């Protein structure tokens, strides 16, 4: 669509200015659907006329653009989760919950968030953190919830427990601020918010995108033909219905760590972490098993036959206990567990790590404490057995995180198979599960041919793959990434858009090596890049079977994936088209007598009486 300025002078049309016209996401979708209905353009052309990010306007509330022009921002951080929200400043998850119950709108402002802050994040209108990046806990959880989040805002300082300094302005607990997760900007006071508007044409439009993806085929670097390009969601049981409403065909990543923060499970899980012996750990895990089984049964039931990939415990264990120095929380934990405060303090300090993202987490926990994953696998198998007996369809897949070698994978996979066989004998079932791994580290990508001989599928965890390939801490890179992008050292924020020469290149190696060992190896992505349009195009080009992203990114991914297919098809056609030889004019057609007879002479249009003739001099004058 063009916005044009013109004038007509002495019967001549003069173009004065021409620029791309601005339109909302809703308008762009409606125009595309209407033009297909009027047979002016094809469905494929319509899909290319809407930018995927424009769909955000249909899914998230936004600040009134007229008001934003007149307001001065206090600070700017990373635009970690789109949307806008206003509310009173609170500093803890407990405050957010309590104030929200009283009917107050709040913004949770913290240095960082952790899994134990989930309830407060649910209650808040938005989250603002002074540290962390686009893959930090606050950012990932906020995107899953569809809440605005600004992370890594280093202009946010905490002088004491009841105040925060944002830029040059001090706010007390209860003061109002507004955050814009789409731009990363923070404002003082309450700014008006424009609610999201979902148009009736959106599902029609995205239905065309789904058809394009389903019919797609491509040949990858490994020489294998891949059909279709699916869109799944990163979601848990409570988020699954929303993901399916937005068009996800299944769950590509179901995280299990948040389940342990359920008040019914957390005391037992903490007892397991703080246990002095294997027997103590197993005793604590026995109490969690039936609760975890109920969790997984709920997930399977919510899937309604769709596939779900359940990732076994991933984060470091120190995330589940109070932080060192949190005296009140440690004292409460001592009362709950019956342990001495000084003893607990020593254990909690021992759990701390200099670099926890590269520490005792994921598969490494299963290597040192195999009973943890064994409990989770048993709960998955028991839940699936119950679903089968109740006639509920199931397609459950088990994913092992943080693998760097085939030996690690085989050991944990074999432990899981032994547990599944035990459940089959107990329940009289014949359950079989696909067991795969995440590819999150360079060594795993470089040895993908060996791992593929044992694994049923790969899922690229691109948050960690980016971190370990570039050497950027995903929680600290926000301090310097702007200097890299603005200084043209990096084209884009690598945690927002996949770097094709870094983790993208490793993914190509893993695809080629993996499918050289197993031609039908299923490949996907479950990192946050799975909802970024440019990254989705790269994933299609590499040959992935699917992308998986946060529920609110699913519509964007559906469109971006279809556009990747259409553009790849157009490029392929352009390559196959014969090149035109320059300098040769096509031979003129000889007119046959028959065609000459059919051709009727056209009369020149009669000149209008009284029309002025434009002189050459006059024409020149007009052009000045």
C-alpha positions as CSV (number, residue, x, y, z in Angstrom):
1,X,0.0,0.0,0.0
2,X,1.3,3.4,-1.0
3,X,0.7,6.9,0.5
4,X,1.0,9.3,-2.5
5,X,0.9,13.1,-2.9
6,X,0.1,14.4,-6.3
7,X,-1.1,17.5,-8.2
8,X,-2.8,18.0,-11.6
9,X,-1.8,21.1,-13.5
10,X,-3.0,22.0,-17.0
11,X,-4.3,18.5,-17.6
12,X,-1.0,16.8,-16.5
13,X,-0.6,14.5,-13.4
14,X,2.5,15.2,-11.3
15,X,3.7,12.8,-8.5
16,X,5.1,14.9,-5.6
17,X,5.8,12.2,-3.0
18,X,5.4,8.5,-2.5
19,X,6.0,6.4,0.6
20,X,4.9,3.1,2.1
21,X,1.5,3.6,3.8
22,X,1.2,2.7,7.5
23,X,-1.5,0.3,8.6
24,X,-2.3,-1.8,11.6
25,X,-1.9,-5.5,11.8
26,X,-5.7,-5.9,11.7
27,X,-6.0,-3.7,8.6
28,X,-3.1,-5.6,6.9
29,X,-4.8,-9.0,7.5
30,X,-8.3,-7.7,6.4
31,X,-6.9,-6.1,3.2
32,X,-5.1,-9.3,2.3
33,X,-8.1,-11.5,2.9
34,X,-10.4,-9.1,1.0
35,X,-8.1,-8.9,-2.0
36,X,-8.0,-12.7,-2.3
37,X,-11.8,-12.7,-2.0
38,X,-11.9,-10.3,-4.9
39,X,-9.4,-12.4,-6.9
40,X,-7.0,-9.6,-7.1
41,X,-4.1,-11.6,-5.6
42,X,-3.4,-15.2,-4.8
43,X,-3.3,-16.6,-1.2
44,X,0.5,-16.9,-1.4
45,X,0.8,-13.2,-2.4
46,X,-1.6,-12.3,0.4
47,X,0.6,-14.2,3.0
48,X,3.6,-12.2,1.8
49,X,1.9,-8.9,2.3
50,X,1.6,-9.1,6.1
51,X,4.7,-8.8,8.3
52,X,4.6,-11.6,11.0
53,X,5.4,-9.1,13.8
54,X,2.2,-7.1,12.8
55,X,0.2,-10.0,14.3
56,X,1.5,-9.0,17.8
57,X,-1.0,-6.1,17.6
58,X,-3.8,-8.6,17.4
59,X,-2.5,-10.6,20.4
60,X,-1.2,-8.1,23.0
61,X,-2.3,-4.7,24.4
62,X,-0.2,-1.7,23.3
63,X,0.4,1.8,24.5
64,X,-1.6,4.5,22.8
65,X,0.9,5.8,20.1
66,X,-0.5,9.4,20.4
67,X,0.3,9.5,24.1
68,X,3.7,7.9,23.7
69,X,4.9,10.7,21.4
70,X,4.4,13.2,24.2
71,X,5.8,11.1,27.1
72,X,9.5,10.9,28.0
73,X,10.9,7.5,28.8
74,X,12.6,6.9,32.1
75,X,14.8,4.1,30.9
76,X,15.2,1.4,28.3
77,X,15.9,-2.3,28.7
78,X,15.5,-5.4,26.5
79,X,12.1,-5.9,24.9
80,X,11.8,-9.3,26.4
81,X,8.1,-10.0,26.1
82,X,5.6,-7.8,24.0
83,X,2.6,-5.9,25.3
84,X,2.2,-3.0,27.7
85,X,1.0,-2.7,31.3
86,X,0.7,-0.2,34.1
87,X,0.5,-0.7,37.8
88,X,1.9,0.0,41.3
89,X,5.5,-0.9,42.0
90,X,6.0,-4.0,44.2
91,X,9.3,-5.8,44.9
92,X,8.4,-9.3,45.9
93,X,6.1,-12.1,44.5
94,X,4.3,-12.3,47.8
95,X,3.4,-8.5,47.6
96,X,2.3,-8.9,44.0
97,X,-0.1,-11.7,45.0
98,X,-1.4,-9.9,48.1
99,X,-2.0,-6.6,46.3
100,X,-3.6,-8.2,43.3
101,X,-6.1,-10.0,45.6
102,X,-7.0,-6.6,46.9
103,X,-7.9,-5.5,43.3
104,X,-4.7,-3.5,42.7
105,X,-2.8,-3.6,39.4
106,X,0.9,-4.1,40.1
107,X,4.2,-4.2,38.2
108,X,6.7,-6.7,39.7
109,X,10.1,-5.0,39.8
110,X,13.1,-7.1,40.8
111,X,16.8,-7.6,40.1
112,X,15.9,-11.0,38.6
113,X,13.1,-13.6,39.0
114,X,13.3,-17.3,39.9
115,X,10.9,-20.2,39.6
116,X,9.5,-19.5,43.1
117,X,8.3,-16.1,41.9
118,X,5.8,-17.7,39.4
119,X,2.6,-16.9,41.5
120,X,3.6,-13.2,41.7
121,X,4.4,-13.0,38.0
122,X,0.9,-14.4,37.3
123,X,-0.7,-11.7,39.5
124,X,1.3,-8.8,38.0
125,X,0.4,-6.7,35.0
126,X,4.1,-6.9,33.9
127,X,7.6,-7.6,35.0
128,X,10.6,-5.3,35.1
129,X,14.1,-6.6,35.9
130,X,17.5,-4.9,36.2
131,X,19.4,-7.9,35.0
132,X,18.9,-10.9,32.6
133,X,18.5,-11.2,28.9
134,X,15.8,-12.3,26.5
135,X,16.2,-15.9,27.6
136,X,16.3,-15.2,31.4
137,X,13.7,-16.7,33.6
138,X,11.6,-13.5,33.7
139,X,11.6,-13.2,29.9
140,X,10.8,-16.8,29.1
141,X,8.0,-17.1,31.7
142,X,6.5,-13.8,30.7
143,X,6.3,-14.7,27.0
144,X,4.6,-18.0,27.9
145,X,2.0,-16.1,30.0
146,X,1.6,-13.3,27.4
147,X,2.7,-10.7,29.9
148,X,4.8,-7.7,29.1
149,X,8.4,-7.8,30.3
150,X,11.4,-5.5,30.2
151,X,14.6,-7.2,31.3
152,X,18.2,-6.3,31.6
153,X,17.3,-2.6,32.4
154,X,20.6,-1.5,34.1
155,X,19.1,1.9,34.8
156,X,17.0,0.2,37.5
157,X,18.7,0.4,40.9
158,X,17.6,-0.7,44.4
159,X,18.9,1.6,47.1
160,X,16.8,-0.1,49.8
161,X,13.9,-2.6,50.2
162,X,11.2,-0.1,49.6
163,X,12.5,2.1,46.8
164,X,13.7,1.7,43.3
165,X,15.6,4.3,41.1
166,X,14.7,4.2,37.4
167,X,16.9,6.5,35.5
168,X,17.0,9.7,37.5
169,X,13.6,9.1,39.3
170,X,13.0,7.4,42.6
171,X,9.8,5.4,43.1
172,X,8.5,4.0,46.3
173,X,6.5,0.9,46.8
174,X,3.0,1.7,45.5
175,X,4.0,4.3,43.0
176,X,2.7,3.8,39.4
177,X,4.9,3.0,36.4
178,X,4.2,1.8,32.9
179,X,6.3,-0.7,30.9
180,X,6.3,-1.4,27.2
181,X,7.6,-4.9,26.5
182,X,7.4,-4.3,22.8
183,X,10.0,-1.5,22.8
184,X,11.7,-2.1,26.2
185,X,10.8,1.4,27.4
186,X,9.7,2.3,31.0
187,X,7.6,5.4,31.8
188,X,6.4,7.1,34.9
189,X,2.7,7.0,35.9
190,X,-0.2,5.2,34.2
191,X,-0.3,5.5,30.4
192,X,-3.4,4.5,28.4
193,X,-3.3,1.1,26.9
194,X,-5.0,0.1,23.6
195,X,-6.5,-3.5,24.0
196,X,-5.7,-6.2,21.6
197,X,-8.2,-6.6,18.7
198,X,-8.4,-10.1,17.1
199,X,-10.1,-9.8,13.7
200,X,-12.5,-12.4,12.2
201,X,-10.3,-12.7,9.2
202,X,-7.2,-13.9,11.1
203,X,-8.1,-17.6,11.3
204,X,-8.9,-17.6,7.6
205,X,-5.5,-16.0,6.8
206,X,-3.6,-18.3,9.1
207,X,-5.4,-21.3,7.7
208,X,-3.9,-20.5,4.3
209,X,-0.5,-20.4,6.0
210,X,-1.1,-23.8,7.5
211,X,-1.9,-25.3,4.1
212,X,1.3,-23.9,2.6
213,X,3.4,-25.4,5.4
214,X,1.7,-28.8,5.2
215,X,2.3,-29.1,1.5
216,X,6.0,-28.0,1.7
217,X,8.9,-30.3,0.6
218,X,12.6,-29.6,0.5
219,X,15.9,-31.5,0.2
220,X,18.4,-30.8,2.9
221,X,22.2,-30.8,3.0
222,X,22.1,-34.4,4.1
223,X,20.3,-35.3,0.9
224,X,17.1,-36.2,2.6
225,X,13.7,-35.1,1.5
226,X,11.7,-33.4,4.3
227,X,7.9,-33.0,4.0
228,X,5.9,-30.4,6.0
229,X,7.0,-27.7,8.5
230,X,5.1,-27.8,11.8
231,X,4.5,-25.3,14.5
232,X,4.3,-26.5,18.1
233,X,4.3,-24.7,21.4
234,X,6.5,-24.5,24.5
235,X,3.8,-24.9,27.2
236,X,2.7,-26.6,30.4
237,X,-0.7,-28.0,31.2
238,X,-2.3,-24.7,32.1
239,X,-0.9,-23.0,28.9
240,X,-1.8,-25.8,26.5
241,X,-5.4,-24.8,25.8
242,X,-4.2,-21.3,24.8
243,X,-1.5,-22.7,22.6
244,X,-4.0,-24.9,20.8
245,X,-6.4,-22.0,20.4
246,X,-3.6,-20.1,18.7
247,X,-3.0,-23.0,16.3
248,X,-0.2,-25.1,17.8
249,X,-0.3,-28.8,16.6
250,X,1.2,-30.1,19.8
251,X,3.7,-29.3,22.6
252,X,7.3,-29.3,21.6
253,X,8.6,-28.5,25.1
254,X,6.8,-29.2,28.3
255,X,9.1,-28.1,31.2
256,X,8.9,-30.1,34.4
257,X,10.8,-27.8,36.7
258,X,7.9,-25.4,37.5
259,X,5.8,-28.4,38.8
260,X,8.2,-28.7,41.7
261,X,7.3,-25.2,43.0
262,X,3.8,-26.4,43.7
263,X,3.4,-26.0,47.5
264,X,2.4,-29.7,47.8
265,X,5.7,-30.9,46.2
266,X,8.3,-28.2,47.1
267,X,8.9,-29.4,50.7
268,X,9.6,-33.0,49.5
269,X,11.7,-31.8,46.6
270,X,13.8,-29.6,48.9
271,X,14.2,-32.6,51.3
272,X,15.5,-34.6,48.3
273,X,18.0,-31.8,47.4
274,X,19.2,-31.5,51.0
275,X,19.3,-35.2,51.7
276,X,22.5,-36.7,53.2
277,X,22.2,-40.1,51.5
278,X,20.7,-41.9,48.5
279,X,18.1,-43.6,50.8
280,X,16.9,-40.2,52.0
281,X,16.7,-38.9,48.5
282,X,14.6,-41.9,47.3
283,X,12.3,-41.5,50.3
284,X,11.6,-37.9,49.5
285,X,11.1,-38.8,45.8
286,X,8.6,-41.5,46.7
287,X,6.3,-38.8,48.1
288,X,6.6,-36.7,45.0
289,X,5.9,-39.6,42.6
290,X,2.1,-39.8,42.9
291,X,1.9,-36.0,42.6
292,X,4.1,-35.9,39.6
293,X,2.1,-38.7,38.0
294,X,-1.1,-36.6,38.4
295,X,0.7,-33.7,36.7
296,X,1.6,-35.8,33.7
297,X,-1.8,-37.4,33.4
298,X,-3.3,-33.9,33.3
299,X,-0.9,-32.9,30.5
300,X,-1.7,-36.1,28.5
301,X,-5.4,-35.5,28.9
302,X,-5.1,-31.8,27.8
303,X,-3.3,-32.9,24.6
304,X,-6.4,-34.6,23.3
305,X,-4.2,-37.0,21.3
306,X,-1.6,-34.4,20.2
307,X,2.1,-35.1,20.7
308,X,3.8,-33.8,23.8
309,X,7.5,-33.8,24.5
310,X,8.3,-33.8,28.2
311,X,11.7,-32.5,29.1
312,X,13.2,-34.1,32.3
313,X,14.5,-31.8,35.0
314,X,16.8,-29.1,33.5
315,X,17.8,-26.3,35.9
316,X,20.5,-26.3,38.6
317,X,19.3,-27.6,42.0
318,X,20.2,-24.4,43.8
319,X,17.2,-22.7,42.2
320,X,14.9,-24.7,44.4
321,X,16.3,-23.6,47.8
322,X,16.5,-20.2,49.4
323,X,19.4,-17.9,48.4
324,X,22.3,-17.6,50.8
325,X,21.7,-14.8,53.2
326,X,17.9,-15.2,53.0
327,X,17.8,-15.7,56.8
328,X,14.0,-15.7,57.3
329,X,13.5,-18.2,54.4
330,X,16.3,-20.5,55.7
331,X,14.8,-20.4,59.2
332,X,11.4,-21.4,57.8
333,X,13.0,-24.2,55.8
334,X,14.7,-25.5,58.9
335,X,11.3,-25.7,60.7
336,X,9.8,-27.4,57.7
337,X,12.5,-30.0,57.3
338,X,13.5,-30.4,61.0
339,X,17.1,-29.6,60.2
340,X,19.4,-27.2,62.0
341,X,19.7,-23.7,60.6
342,X,23.5,-23.8,60.5
343,X,23.5,-27.2,58.8
344,X,21.1,-25.9,56.2
345,X,23.2,-22.8,55.6
346,X,26.2,-25.0,54.9
347,X,24.3,-27.2,52.4
348,X,22.7,-24.2,50.6
349,X,26.1,-22.5,50.3
350,X,27.5,-25.8,48.9
351,X,24.8,-25.8,46.2
352,X,25.9,-22.4,44.9
353,X,28.0,-22.4,41.7
354,X,30.1,-19.8,40.0
355,X,28.5,-20.5,36.6
356,X,25.3,-22.5,37.3
357,X,24.3,-22.6,33.6
358,X,27.4,-24.7,32.9
359,X,27.2,-26.5,36.3
360,X,25.3,-29.3,38.0
361,X,22.1,-29.4,35.9
362,X,20.1,-31.5,33.4
363,X,21.6,-34.8,32.5
364,X,24.5,-34.2,35.0
365,X,22.0,-34.5,37.8
366,X,20.8,-37.8,36.4
367,X,24.4,-39.1,36.2
368,X,25.1,-38.2,39.9
369,X,21.6,-38.8,41.2
370,X,19.9,-41.3,38.8
371,X,16.9,-41.7,41.1
372,X,15.7,-38.1,40.2
373,X,15.1,-39.0,36.5
374,X,14.0,-42.5,37.3
375,X,11.1,-41.0,39.4
376,X,10.1,-38.6,36.6
377,X,10.1,-41.4,34.0
378,X,8.1,-43.7,36.3
379,X,5.6,-40.9,36.8
380,X,5.3,-40.4,33.0
381,X,4.9,-44.1,32.4
382,X,2.3,-44.5,35.1
383,X,0.3,-41.5,33.8
384,X,0.4,-42.9,30.3
385,X,-0.7,-46.3,31.5
386,X,-3.7,-44.7,33.3
387,X,-4.6,-42.7,30.1
388,X,-4.5,-45.9,28.0
389,X,-6.7,-47.8,30.4
390,X,-9.2,-44.8,30.3
391,X,-9.2,-44.8,26.5
392,X,-7.4,-41.5,26.3
393,X,-5.2,-41.1,23.2
394,X,-1.5,-40.4,23.9
395,X,1.7,-39.5,22.1
396,X,4.3,-38.8,24.8
397,X,7.9,-38.3,24.1
398,X,10.7,-38.0,26.7
399,X,13.6,-35.5,26.2
400,X,16.9,-35.5,28.0
401,X,18.6,-32.1,28.4
402,X,22.2,-30.9,28.4
403,X,23.7,-34.0,26.7
404,X,27.2,-33.6,25.3
405,X,28.1,-37.2,24.4
406,X,26.4,-40.4,23.2
407,X,27.7,-42.2,26.4
408,X,25.7,-39.8,28.6
409,X,22.6,-40.3,26.5
410,X,22.8,-44.1,26.4
411,X,23.3,-44.4,30.2
412,X,20.3,-42.2,31.0
413,X,18.2,-43.6,28.2
414,X,18.8,-47.2,29.4
415,X,17.8,-46.2,32.9
416,X,14.6,-44.8,31.5
417,X,13.9,-48.0,29.5
418,X,14.3,-50.1,32.6
419,X,11.8,-48.0,34.5
420,X,9.3,-48.2,31.6
421,X,9.6,-52.0,31.4
422,X,9.0,-52.2,35.2
423,X,5.8,-50.2,34.8
424,X,4.7,-52.3,31.8
425,X,5.0,-55.4,33.9
426,X,3.2,-53.9,36.9
427,X,0.3,-52.5,34.8
428,X,0.1,-55.2,32.1
429,X,0.8,-52.6,29.3
430,X,3.1,-52.4,26.4
431,X,4.0,-48.8,26.4
432,X,6.8,-47.5,24.1
433,X,8.1,-43.9,24.2
434,X,10.3,-42.0,21.8
435,X,13.3,-40.9,23.8
436,X,15.4,-38.0,22.3
437,X,17.8,-35.3,23.4
438,X,18.3,-31.6,23.2
439,X,21.3,-30.3,21.2
440,X,22.4,-27.4,23.3
441,X,26.2,-27.5,23.2
442,X,28.8,-27.5,20.3
443,X,30.1,-30.9,21.2
444,X,26.7,-32.5,20.9
445,X,26.2,-30.9,17.4
446,X,29.7,-32.0,16.3
447,X,29.1,-35.6,17.4
448,X,25.4,-35.7,16.2
449,X,26.1,-38.8,14.0
450,X,27.0,-40.9,17.1
451,X,24.1,-39.5,19.2
452,X,21.6,-40.0,16.3
453,X,22.4,-43.8,16.3
454,X,20.8,-44.0,19.8
455,X,18.3,-41.0,20.0
456,X,14.9,-41.0,18.4
457,X,14.9,-37.2,17.8
458,X,16.8,-34.0,18.3
459,X,15.5,-30.7,19.6
460,X,17.8,-27.7,19.3
461,X,17.9,-25.7,22.6
462,X,19.2,-22.6,20.9
463,X,19.3,-20.4,24.1
464,X,22.2,-22.5,25.5
465,X,23.6,-23.2,22.0
466,X,23.9,-19.5,21.4
467,X,25.4,-18.9,24.9
468,X,28.0,-21.6,24.5
469,X,28.9,-20.9,20.9
470,X,29.3,-17.1,21.3
471,X,30.6,-17.2,24.8
472,X,27.9,-14.7,25.9
473,X,26.2,-15.2,29.3
474,X,22.5,-15.2,28.5
475,X,21.8,-13.4,31.8
476,X,24.5,-10.7,31.4
477,X,24.9,-9.9,27.7
478,X,22.3,-7.2,27.9
479,X,24.9,-4.9,29.3
480,X,26.9,-4.8,26.1
481,X,24.8,-6.2,23.2
482,X,23.6,-2.7,22.1
483,X,27.2,-1.7,21.4
484,X,27.6,-4.8,19.2
485,X,24.5,-4.3,17.2
486,X,24.7,-0.5,16.9
487,X,28.4,-0.7,16.1
488,X,27.7,-3.3,13.3
489,X,29.8,-6.0,15.1
490,X,26.7,-8.2,15.1
491,X,23.7,-7.8,12.8
492,X,21.1,-8.7,15.4
493,X,20.8,-9.6,19.1
494,X,21.9,-13.2,18.9
495,X,19.4,-14.3,21.6
496,X,16.6,-12.8,19.6
497,X,17.6,-13.9,16.1
498,X,19.7,-17.0,15.3
499,X,23.2,-16.2,14.2
500,X,23.6,-18.3,10.9
501,X,27.3,-18.4,11.2
502,X,27.4,-19.5,14.8
503,X,24.7,-21.7,16.3
504,X,23.0,-21.8,12.8
505,X,26.2,-23.4,11.3
506,X,26.3,-25.9,14.1
507,X,22.7,-26.8,13.5
508,X,23.5,-27.5,9.8
509,X,26.4,-29.8,10.9
510,X,24.1,-31.6,13.3
511,X,21.4,-32.1,10.6
512,X,23.8,-33.4,8.1
513,X,25.7,-35.7,10.5
514,X,22.5,-36.8,12.4
515,X,20.6,-37.8,9.3
516,X,23.6,-39.4,7.7
517,X,23.3,-41.9,10.6
518,X,19.5,-42.0,10.7
519,X,17.8,-40.7,7.6
520,X,14.3,-40.3,9.2
521,X,15.7,-38.4,12.3
522,X,13.1,-35.9,13.5
523,X,14.5,-32.4,14.1
524,X,13.0,-29.4,15.8
525,X,13.8,-26.3,17.8
526,X,12.5,-25.4,21.2
527,X,14.6,-22.4,22.1
528,X,13.1,-18.9,22.1
529,X,14.3,-18.4,18.5
530,X,11.5,-20.7,17.5
531,X,9.2,-17.7,17.5
532,X,11.4,-15.3,15.5
533,X,10.6,-15.0,11.8
534,X,14.2,-14.8,10.5
535,X,15.2,-17.7,12.7
536,X,12.2,-19.7,11.5
537,X,13.3,-19.1,7.9
538,X,16.8,-20.4,8.8
539,X,15.3,-23.5,10.5
540,X,13.3,-24.3,7.3
541,X,16.4,-23.9,5.2
542,X,18.4,-26.2,7.5
543,X,15.7,-28.9,7.2
544,X,14.0,-28.9,10.6
545,X,10.6,-30.7,10.9
546,X,9.1,-28.2,13.2
547,X,9.6,-25.1,15.4
548,X,8.3,-24.8,18.9
549,X,7.7,-21.4,20.6
550,X,5.8,-19.6,23.4
551,X,2.0,-19.8,22.9
552,X,1.6,-16.1,22.1
553,X,4.2,-16.5,19.3
554,X,2.4,-19.4,17.6
555,X,0.3,-17.2,15.2
556,X,3.5,-15.3,14.3
557,X,5.4,-18.6,13.7
558,X,2.6,-20.0,11.6
559,X,2.8,-17.0,9.2
560,X,6.6,-16.8,9.3
561,X,6.9,-20.5,8.5
562,X,4.6,-20.2,5.5
563,X,6.5,-17.2,4.2
564,X,9.7,-19.2,4.5
565,X,8.2,-21.9,2.3
566,X,6.8,-19.5,-0.3
567,X,10.1,-17.6,-0.6
568,X,12.1,-20.8,-0.9
569,X,9.7,-22.0,-3.7
570,X,10.0,-18.7,-5.5
571,X,13.8,-18.8,-5.2
572,X,13.9,-22.3,-6.6
573,X,11.7,-21.3,-9.6
574,X,13.9,-18.4,-10.3
575,X,17.0,-20.6,-10.4
576,X,15.3,-23.1,-12.8
577,X,14.0,-20.4,-15.1
578,X,16.1,-20.1,-18.3
579,X,18.2,-17.0,-18.5
580,X,17.2,-14.4,-21.2
581,X,19.9,-13.7,-23.7
582,X,20.6,-9.9,-23.8
583,X,20.5,-7.9,-27.1
584,X,18.1,-10.1,-29.1
585,X,14.7,-8.8,-29.9
586,X,11.9,-11.3,-30.4
587,X,11.0,-11.8,-34.0
588,X,7.9,-9.9,-35.1
589,X,4.9,-12.1,-35.8
590,X,3.8,-12.3,-39.3
591,X,0.2,-11.4,-39.7
592,X,-1.8,-13.9,-41.7
593,X,-4.6,-12.9,-44.0
594,X,-7.1,-14.6,-41.7
595,X,-6.0,-12.6,-38.7
596,X,-5.9,-9.4,-40.7
597,X,-9.5,-9.9,-41.7
598,X,-10.5,-10.3,-38.0
599,X,-8.7,-7.2,-37.0
600,X,-10.9,-4.2,-37.1
601,X,-9.6,-0.7,-37.5
602,X,-10.0,1.6,-34.5
603,X,-11.0,5.2,-35.1
604,X,-8.9,7.8,-33.4
605,X,-10.8,9.5,-30.6
606,X,-12.4,12.8,-31.6
607,X,-10.8,15.9,-30.1
608,X,-12.9,17.8,-27.7
609,X,-14.1,21.1,-28.9
610,X,-12.5,24.1,-27.2
611,X,-9.6,22.1,-25.6
612,X,-6.5,24.2,-25.2
613,X,-3.3,23.0,-26.9
614,X,-0.3,22.9,-24.6
615,X,2.7,24.5,-26.2
616,X,6.2,23.2,-25.8
617,X,7.1,26.4,-24.0
618,X,4.1,26.0,-21.6
619,X,5.1,22.4,-20.9
620,X,8.6,23.4,-20.0
621,X,7.3,26.1,-17.7
622,X,5.0,23.7,-15.9
623,X,7.9,21.3,-15.2
624,X,9.9,23.9,-13.3
